[in-house]
Amino acid sequence: MKFHSSVLFVKDIERSKDFYIRVLNQEIEHDFGKNVIFKSGLTIWEPAPNHIIEKELNTKGDLNRFELYFETELLEEFCERLKMKKTVFLHEIHKESWGQRSIRFFDPDNHLIEVGEPMEVFVMNMKNEGLSIKQIARKSGIPPETVETIILRLKK
């Protein structure tokens, strides 16, 4: 299990991106439009109205606008461990529109935690499903050159 980032759910991605870049001097590592990952490990995300987070969790007000994000290649095993610990889930394993599988659950103080597959895993899953580099890039929002780099690196 690897801690990846803290995620802030924002109401206006452009306004928030401008704030974190101009006021806090954050540098962008990946910009996926409505999801921006800074080199520092902070992520800002404006979830779509039909996303599972917006459907299942009240993020409209000032509560529940934060999540800790971890990654693991062993998502099924981790999910089973959470079930054995009687963890309260927002949702069990769910495939996101960009191809990544994740689970979301609450810690004992009701903070939201997400555990998802690393980018390399879900890119290779899509490649193994027969998608081309262009199709993976279009679906995931990851630049084609990054997709190609991941595939070439993992084929070795």
C-alpha positions, 0 to 999 in steps of 0.5 A, a space after each residue: 500500500 502506497 500513500 499517493 495524495 490528499 484530494 480536495 473536492 473543489 467547486 470550480 477546478 479553474 479557480 482552484 487551480 489558479 489559486 494553488 498555482 499563483 498563491 501557493 506556487 504549486 507545479 502541475 504534474 498531471 492535468 486531467 481537466 477536472 482532476 489536477 495532480 500537483 508535484 507536491 502530492 496534493 490533488 484537486 478534483 471537481 467531481 462530475 455531478 453524475 460521479 459516484 462521489 456526488 451521488 453517494 456523498 454530500 459534497 455540496 456544502 462545506 463537509 466531506 470535501 476531502 479524501 485521502 488517496 492510496 494505491 495498491 495493485 492488490 485491490 481485491 485482497 485489500 477490499 476483503 480485508 476491509 470487509 473482515 474489519 467491518 469497515 463502512 464503505 461509501 462503495 466497494 470496488 467500482 470502475 471509474 469512467 477513466 478505467 481505474 478501479 477503486 474503493 472508498 470507505 470511511 475511517 473511524 472518524 468518518 473521513 473518506 479514504 480511497 484506494 485505487 489501482 496505480 496508473 500503470 495497472 489500469 493502463 495495462 488492464 486496458 491494453 490487455 483488453 485490446 485498447 490501442 494507445 490512442 483509445 487508452 489516452 482518450 478514455 483515461 485522459 492520460 497523454 498518449 506519450 505517457 500511455 506509450 511510455 508506461 506500456 513500453 516500460 512494463 513490457 520489459 
